[in-house]
Amino acid sequence: MKIIKDLSHGVDQKVTLVEIDETKYIHKEPKRECDKVQREILGCKYAEKAKIPCFKIFKSTKKDILEEYIEGKMLSNTTFNKNNFIELGKQVRKIHNLKMSGFGEIKNNKGINKTGNYGRDKWFYSEVKNTPFDIEERINYYESNKHFLKEKKSVICHYDITKDNVIVNKKNIVMIDFGDLCAGFDFEDLATSYIDFSEKEWSAFVKGYGKHDIEKIKFGAFIRLTWMYKGRERLKKKFQEIYK
């Protein structure tokens, strides 16, 4: 196996472009004990069930996985084309329309937790001190909206739908990296895209996705940003947008 390029951009796993017998593949190695390999496999199965484009998996062990290399560009490296975002929105909707129950890690085709607010309060109050602006304001917003976390309907969540995790080529729009796959709220899955996309990108995306609740999505974004912030000044603007 010849290593061509290191493609790692996260902290959870090493991702490399490799060549075997003159064919390119993506090789992934989680950096710590986790279920990322199984999530990737499960994500591909759900994509197939939803009838959306996906990469193939050629080999997997408990420690690594060998995937199809999809020719094309990351969505983040392309000029804006609203049709790409509309199509991505349609694909996410198809995933969300698949049957799911429970929350959290998926085992036997359902989430292992009965509710979506498991451990949220403890986690939130340990992280909120790291966020910008007035902490009391943040706490009030959380307490006023956390009833959304008591809803019972769950969906299959990619949980990292960013422009870096979408490949665009002449044939398809392909979501990649299902390593964070879980059962959860649709608004939390959409929140990642809300944070990552520009206003015009988001507008095209939801045109493809269809019916959605922006207030729930903003709350989901607030939760994600609380976890993600940790001094990242570029995220301040997104925090401010939630309170418009």
N, C-alpha and C positions, 0 to 999 in steps of 0.2 A: 504494500500500500504506500503510494507516494503522496506526501503532503504537498499540496500546491499553495494553499493560502489559509491563514488563520482568520476565521470569520466571527470570532467571539465578540459579542457586544454586551453581554450580560455577565453576571457574577456567578450564576448557578451552574453553568456547564461550559465545557470547551467545545467549540464548533469549528471544524476544519473542512475545507474543500480538498478532497483527495482524488487520486486516480488509481484505478485498478484495471489492468488489461485494456488500457487506452480509453476507459470509460470514467466519467466524472461522477462522484457521489458526495453526499454530505455525511460526515462522521461526527457524532455527538457523544460526549462523555460527561455525565453529571459530575460535578466537583465534590459532591457529598452524598451521603445515603439519602435517597429520595425516590419517588415514583415517577420521575420525569419520563423514563423510557416507556413505562406502561401508559402514561398519559398520551404520549405521542402516538402509540399504537391505537389507543382508544379513540383519539381525535380523528385519525384517518378512517376508522370504522364508521364514526358518526358522519363524517363528511361524505363518505360513500353512500350511507343511508339517506342523507339529505340530497343526494344527487348534485353535489357541487364538486368542482375540480380540486384535486388533492395530490400530493406527492405519494409515491409508493415507498414501502419499507421492504428492504431486501434481506436484512439480517438484524437480529437484536439479541442481546444478552442482558443480564441484570445490571451490567456496568456500562454498556454502550449500545449504539444503534447506528445502522447504515441506511441512509435514505437516498431516494432519487434526487439528483441535482436538477432543479428546474431552471432552464435557460430564461433569462430575462433580467429586468431591473427591479430593485426594490421600489415600491411606490413612492418612497421618500426621495428617490433620485430621478423622478420623472417630472416633466412639466404638467401643470394642472390640466386634467381632462375630466370634466364632470361625469362622463359616462363610466369611467373607472370607479369612481366613488359610488355612483348609483348601483353598479353591478355588485360592488362589495357589500353594500347595504342589503341587497336582495339575498346574497349568500348568507349573511349573518341571520337574517330573518328565517331562512330555511333551517339553519341549525337550531335556532330558538324554537321553531315549531315542532321539533322532535319531542317525543314524550320523555318526561323526566320527573322525578320526585325526590324530596329530600334536599339536603344542602351539604356543601363541602366535598371532600374526597369521594369519588365515584367508585362504588364497589357493587358488583352484580347489577349494573345499570340503574343505580339510584344513589343519591347522596347519603353519607353515613350519619348525618345529623338531621333531626326532625324539624328544626327551625333554623332560620337564617341569622339569628342574632346571638349565636353561640359565642360567648367570650368577648363580645364587641365592646361592652362598657369598660371592662378592665383594660383592654387594648387601647381604646380611644383615649382614656384618661392618662395613660402612660406616654402617649405620643403627642397629645395636643400641645404640651409645653414647648415643643420644638417648632411650632408653626408661627408665621408672622402675624402682626397686628394684635388686636386685643383678645386675650385668651378667654375672657368671660363671654365675649361675643361669639366666639367659636363654640363654647360649651352650650350657650343658649340655643344656637342654631342646631347643634346635634340633638339636644334634648327635645326640641320642637319638632324634629323630623324623624327621629328614630323609630316611630311607629311604622314607617315603611319596612323596617326590618322584621316586623311581625307577620308580614304577608306570607301566605303558604305556597303560592305558585312559584315553582323554580324552573329554570331552563338549563340547557347545556351551555356553559360559558367557556369561550376560548380564554378569556380573562387577560389578554394582552394584544388586542387588535389595534396595532399601531402601524404607521406607514412602513416601518422597518420590517414588519412581519407579513408583508403582502408582496408577492412577486407579480409583475406585469410583463406579459409578452404578447405577441401578435394573436395568440389563440385564446388566452385565458387570464383571469385574475385569480391568483392562488394564495390562500392563507397558509402560512407556515408556522412552525413552532407552537405546537400544542402542549408544551411542557407545563403550563399552568392550568390546564383543563380542569374544570370542576363543575359541580352543580351549584347554581346560585341564582340571584335575581337578574332579570334581563337588564335593569337599569344600571347595575354595577358593571356588567359586561360592556354596555354602551358607554359608560362613563370614561373608560380608558381612551376610547376614540374621541370623545368630547374634549378631553384634555389635550390629545395629540394633534387633532385636526384644526386647520384654520377655519374661519367662519364659513367661507365658500365651500370648503371641503366637507364640513359638517352638514351644510345645507343640502348638498348633493347626496351625501351618504344617507340621511334620513328620508330623502325623497325615494330612495330605493328600499329602505327598511320599512317604511310605512308608519303606522300608528305608534306613538311613543309618548311618554310623559316627561317633559323637560324638567319639571321640578324634582321628580325622583332621580333623574339622571344627574342633575346638579348636586343632589345629596350624595349620590354614589361617587361623583367626582370629588366632593369634599372629603369623603372617607379615604379615597385613593390618595389625594393630595396630602392629607394628614400623615399618611404612611410614607409618601414619596419625598416630602419637602426637604427635611433635614439640611437646611441651609441653601437649597438650590433657589437662588434669587429669580431665575427665569420663570418659576412657577407662581410667583406672587400675582402676576396678571390674571392667571386662571382662578386663583383664590378670590380676587376682586370681582371677577365676572359672576361668580355664584351669588354675590350679594347685590347685584344690580336691581 
